[in-house]
Amino acid sequence: MNDAALRRRLDAALVLLAANVLLLLALALRFTPETTVGMLVFAALLGYGLRAGR
């Protein structure tokens, strides 16, 4: 498998993963909005802390 084919497969997998996350986020916001917003804020703070720590 050459580099271009591998890159195309990885891009397709990333698109499917992003679509899955968005679908789960939409469902979570519909059924438990308070918990979902809290988890999003926690994930954002965690990501910021990891990025700022570098």
C-alpha positions as CSV (number, residue, x, y, z in Angstrom):
1,M,0.0,0.0,0.0
2,N,1.5,3.3,-1.0
3,D,1.4,6.5,0.9
4,A,-1.5,8.1,-1.0
5,A,-3.8,5.1,-0.5
6,L,-3.0,5.0,3.2
7,R,-3.6,8.7,3.5
8,R,-7.0,8.3,1.8
9,R,-8.0,5.5,4.1
10,L,-6.9,7.5,7.2
11,D,-8.8,10.5,6.0
12,A,-12.0,8.4,5.5
13,A,-11.6,7.0,9.0
14,L,-11.2,10.4,10.5
15,V,-14.3,11.7,8.7
16,L,-16.3,8.7,10.0
17,L,-15.0,9.3,13.5
18,A,-15.9,13.0,13.4
19,A,-19.4,12.2,12.2
20,N,-19.8,9.7,14.9
21,V,-18.7,12.2,17.6
22,L,-21.1,14.8,16.2
23,L,-24.0,12.4,16.2
24,L,-23.4,11.3,19.8
25,L,-23.0,14.9,20.8
26,A,-26.3,15.8,19.2
27,L,-28.1,12.9,21.0
28,A,-26.5,13.8,24.3
29,L,-27.5,17.4,24.0
30,R,-31.1,16.3,23.3
31,F,-31.4,14.0,26.3
32,T,-29.1,15.4,28.9
33,P,-28.1,18.9,28.0
34,E,-26.6,19.9,31.4
35,T,-24.3,16.9,31.6
36,T,-23.3,17.3,28.0
37,V,-22.3,21.0,28.4
38,G,-20.4,20.1,31.6
39,M,-18.5,17.4,29.8
40,L,-17.7,19.7,26.9
41,V,-16.4,22.3,29.2
42,F,-14.3,19.7,31.1
43,A,-12.9,18.4,27.8
44,A,-12.1,21.9,26.6
45,L,-10.3,22.7,29.9
46,L,-8.4,19.4,29.7
47,G,-7.3,20.0,26.1
48,Y,-6.3,23.5,26.9
49,G,-4.2,22.3,29.9
50,L,-2.5,19.7,27.8
51,R,-1.8,22.1,25.0
52,A,-0.5,24.9,27.4
53,G,1.7,22.4,29.2
54,R,3.8,21.7,26.2
